[in-house]
Every structure is written in C-alpha cells, then in structure tokens.
Amino acid sequence: LLAAGVPLAPGMAFWIASPIMDPEMFILTAAVLGLPFAIAKTLAAIGMGLLSGFATWVLAGRGAFASPLLAGAGGCGSCCGTKSAPTAPDPIVWTFWRQPERRAQFGEEARSVGFFLGKWLTLAFLIESMMIAWIPGETVATWLGGDAWWAIPAAVLVGVPAYLNGFAAIPTVAALIDMGMAQGAAMAFMVAGAVTSLPASMAVFAIARKPVFAWYLLMGLGGSLAAGVAWQFVN
C-alpha cells in the first residue's frame, strides 16, 4: 500500500492496530479471559491505531518520514517525493505468476524471508522453552501482580521477548491472572507482545527505514503502557 502511494499515517495505524485483535482472537479472548477484557483489548487496538496514525500524520506534515520505505521496497527508494509535481503511481499487477521473472523473484524472496523468520523463530521458541523450564509462573505473577507501580511497565517489557503467538498467550495470561497477575499488567503484556511480535515487527522492519521502525516501536510500547494503566484503573 505504501508503495502504491498510501500515506504513512494510515499505514502506521494499520501496523499498530492489526496485530492486536481480529475476530478469531476476540472470540477466544472473550471465552477465556471474559467479554470485558476482549472489548477492552479491542478498544485498545482502535485507540492505539488512531493515536499512532494521527501522531504520524502530524509529524509527516512537519517534514518527518519524507522517505519511509527502504531503497527498493517501494520501487523508487530515496527518489520518492523529489519531483516538482506529483505523478500517478505505476499500476500494480497482482498476477505475478504469469511472468516468469516475477515468479522467480517471488520464489527467491520467499526463501529469503522464510530463512530469516525461521532462524529467529527457532531462537524465540528456544528462549520460550528455557523460560518455561527455569522461571516458575508464581514468580512472574509475583512481579507482575498486585498494586506495585512497576507491574505494568514490567509487563510491557516482558511481553516483548515472551510473546510469540496471540492464541497461545491467552491461556498463559489466564493462568497468570489466576495466580495473581494484575489485570492492567495482563492487558499491557498482551498488547505489547502483539505489536512487537516477530511477524508484526519484522513486517515493518523489512520495508521501513530505521526512524520509521523506531517510531513504530515507540507508538506500540507507549500505547501498550497506556492501555495497561487504563484497564487497571477501570478494574
């Protein structure tokens, strides 16, 4: 979409909101963690998407993120936006499989991305296994429970490396809540983990320049902290 000419602001809103909630996730969250938690998580996704989109729009209007995509990611690299008059973008041809050179390029990119994600996912699953084996759930609940001021910020930080899959996180968080994890910490963990998960963050990292990716992380982590504080206040 960005390569086709969509501004960065709606793209940032999509990047932030889409990993947090979807229909299947809503149903499972409501069934395990309760309908109020699922609704609150949905509102967090909408609010974070709107906030990040408008904030990006304001900064872009002041000259920030003039060339958000990496060179080659959008087909024009750093040359975008340097012409004196806007021109219509090249038409997008979705049927790449009809062109041999595009099929070959697709296969090469798929292998490259698959190897990249497979390498890091393997490491992530290894780290998760070590955490499960060596860190008791009671310890996590102790640090992330109660009224301690650090519970929600700690949940945001823990959610970054510990969150691997949204569906797997639901029963894990439910068990931690049963052991005493604070509601706000649970919300912060799930939202921060969703935004910074490998599939979500790598999709941005692969095509966006470093300032854009850093802004994405800032919006995601800051919004997660706000969502956790708000949900804790409601409860």
C-alpha positions in Angstrom: 0.0 0.0 0.0 2.8 2.4 0.8 4.5 1.6 -2.5 1.2 2.3 -4.3 1.1 5.8 -2.8 -0.8 5.4 0.5 0.5 7.9 3.1 2.5 6.7 6.1 -0.1 7.7 8.7 -2.8 5.2 7.7 -0.1 2.6 7.2 1.2 3.2 10.7 -2.3 2.9 12.1 -2.8 -0.4 10.3 0.6 -1.7 11.5 -0.2 -0.9 15.1 -3.9 -2.0 15.3 -4.0 -5.1 13.1 -1.8 -7.4 15.3 -3.7 -6.7 18.5 -7.1 -8.0 17.6 -9.0 -9.9 15.0 -12.4 -11.8 15.0 -10.9 -15.1 16.0 -8.8 -13.5 18.7 -11.8 -11.7 20.0 -13.9 -14.9 20.3 -11.1 -16.8 22.1 -10.2 -13.9 24.4 -13.9 -13.4 25.4 -14.2 -17.2 26.1 -11.1 -17.5 28.2 -10.5 -14.0 29.7 -14.0 -12.7 29.6 -16.0 -10.4 27.4 -15.0 -7.2 29.2 -11.3 -8.0 28.6 -11.9 -8.7 25.0 -13.8 -5.5 24.5 -11.1 -3.5 26.3 -8.4 -5.1 24.1 -10.4 -4.2 21.0 -10.8 -0.6 22.2 -7.0 -0.5 22.9 -6.3 -1.6 19.3 -8.6 1.0 17.9 -7.3 3.8 20.2 -3.7 2.9 19.6 -4.2 2.8 15.8 -5.9 6.2 15.8 -3.3 7.8 18.1 -0.4 6.4 16.1 -2.0 7.4 12.8 -2.7 11.0 13.8 0.6 11.4 15.5 2.4 10.2 12.4 0.2 12.5 10.3 1.2 15.5 12.4 4.9 14.6 12.2 4.7 13.9 8.5 3.1 17.3 7.9 6.2 18.8 9.5 8.6 17.1 7.2 9.3 13.9 9.2 9.4 10.5 7.5 9.7 12.0 4.0 11.0 8.7 2.6 9.6 6.0 4.9 10.5 2.9 2.7 13.8 1.3 2.3 15.5 1.7 -1.1 13.9 -0.8 -3.4 11.0 -1.7 -1.1 8.6 0.7 -2.8 10.1 0.7 -6.2 11.5 4.2 -6.0 13.8 4.3 -2.9 15.0 7.7 -1.9 13.9 9.3 -5.1 10.3 9.4 -3.9 8.9 12.9 -3.3 11.7 14.7 -5.2 9.8 15.6 -8.3 8.3 19.1 -8.7 4.9 17.7 -9.5 3.1 14.6 -8.3 2.7 11.8 -10.8 0.4 8.8 -10.8 2.0 5.6 -9.4 2.6 2.8 -11.8 -0.3 0.4 -12.0 0.0 -2.7 -9.7 -0.2 -6.0 -11.5 -1.2 -8.6 -8.9 -0.9 -11.7 -11.2 2.8 -12.0 -10.8 2.7 -15.8 -11.6 2.0 -15.0 -15.2 5.5 -13.5 -15.7 8.5 -15.9 -15.3 10.9 -13.3 -14.0 8.4 -12.2 -11.3 7.7 -15.8 -10.3 11.5 -16.3 -9.9 11.8 -13.2 -7.9 8.8 -14.2 -5.7 10.4 -17.6 -5.0 13.7 -16.0 -4.1 12.1 -13.5 -1.8 10.0 -16.3 -0.2 13.1 -18.4 0.5 15.0 -15.4 1.9 12.2 -14.3 4.2 11.4 -17.8 5.2 15.0 -18.4 6.3 15.2 -15.1 8.1 12.0 -15.7 10.1 12.8 -19.4 10.6 16.1 -18.5 12.1 14.7 -16.0 14.6 11.6 -18.0 15.4 13.8 -21.0 16.3 15.7 -18.8 18.7 12.5 -17.4 20.1 11.0 -20.8 20.7 14.2 -21.9 22.4 14.1 -18.9 24.7 10.4 -19.6 25.5 11.3 -23.2 26.4 14.0 -22.0 28.7 11.7 -19.5 30.4 9.0 -22.2 30.9 11.6 -24.6 32.4 13.5 -22.2 34.6 11.1 -19.4 35.6 8.1 -20.6 37.7 4.8 -19.0 36.9 4.4 -17.9 40.5 7.5 -15.8 40.2 6.1 -14.0 37.2 2.8 -13.4 38.9 4.5 -12.0 42.0 6.4 -9.5 39.9 3.5 -8.6 37.7 0.7 -8.7 40.2 -0.7 -6.5 43.0 -0.5 -2.8 43.1 3.2 -2.4 42.6 4.0 0.6 40.3 6.4 -1.4 38.2 3.9 -4.2 37.4 2.5 -2.7 34.2 5.9 -1.3 32.8 7.4 -4.7 33.6 4.6 -6.5 31.8 5.3 -4.3 28.7 9.0 -5.3 28.8 8.3 -9.0 29.5 5.8 -9.1 26.6 8.4 -8.1 24.1 10.5 -11.3 24.3 8.0 -13.7 25.8 5.0 -13.2 23.5 5.2 -15.4 20.4 1.7 -16.2 19.4 -1.6 -14.5 20.3 -3.6 -17.7 20.6 -1.0 -19.3 22.9 -0.8 -16.2 25.0 -4.5 -16.3 26.0 -4.4 -19.4 28.3 -0.9 -18.4 29.6 -2.3 -15.0 30.7 -5.4 -16.6 32.1 -3.3 -18.9 34.3 -1.1 -15.9 35.4 -4.2 -13.9 36.3 -5.4 -16.8 38.4 -2.1 -16.8 40.2 -2.4 -13.1 41.0 -1.3 -11.2 37.9 -2.8 -7.7 37.8 -5.4 -7.0 35.1 -3.5 -4.0 33.9 -0.3 -6.0 33.6 -2.2 -8.7 31.7 -3.5 -6.1 29.2 -0.1 -4.5 28.8 1.5 -7.9 28.2 -0.9 -8.9 25.5 -0.9 -5.6 23.7 2.8 -5.0 23.8 3.5 -8.6 22.8 1.2 -8.4 19.9 2.7 -5.2 18.5 6.3 -6.3 19.0 5.9 -10.0 18.0 8.2 -11.2 15.3 5.6 -11.5 12.5 4.3 -7.9 13.2 7.6 -6.1 13.8 9.5 -7.9 11.1 6.9 -6.9 8.5 7.7 -3.3 9.4 11.4 -3.8 9.8 11.7 -5.4 6.3 10.4 -2.4 4.4 10.7 0.7 6.6 13.6 2.8 7.3 15.1 2.8 10.9 13.4 6.0 12.0 10.0 4.7 10.9 10.6 1.4 12.7 11.8 3.1 15.9 8.6 5.3 15.7 6.5 2.1 15.3 8.1 0.6 18.4 7.6 3.8 20.4 4.0 4.0 19.5 3.4 0.3 20.2 5.1 0.3 23.6 3.8 3.6 24.7 0.3 2.7 23.7 0.6 -0.7 25.5 1.6 1.1 28.7 -1.4 3.5 28.4 -3.7 0.6 27.7 -2.5 -1.3 30.8 -2.8 1.7 33.0 -6.3 2.5 31.8 -7.5 -1.1 32.2 -6.0 -1.3 35.7 -7.8 1.9 36.6 -11.1 0.6 35.3 -10.7 -2.6 37.5 
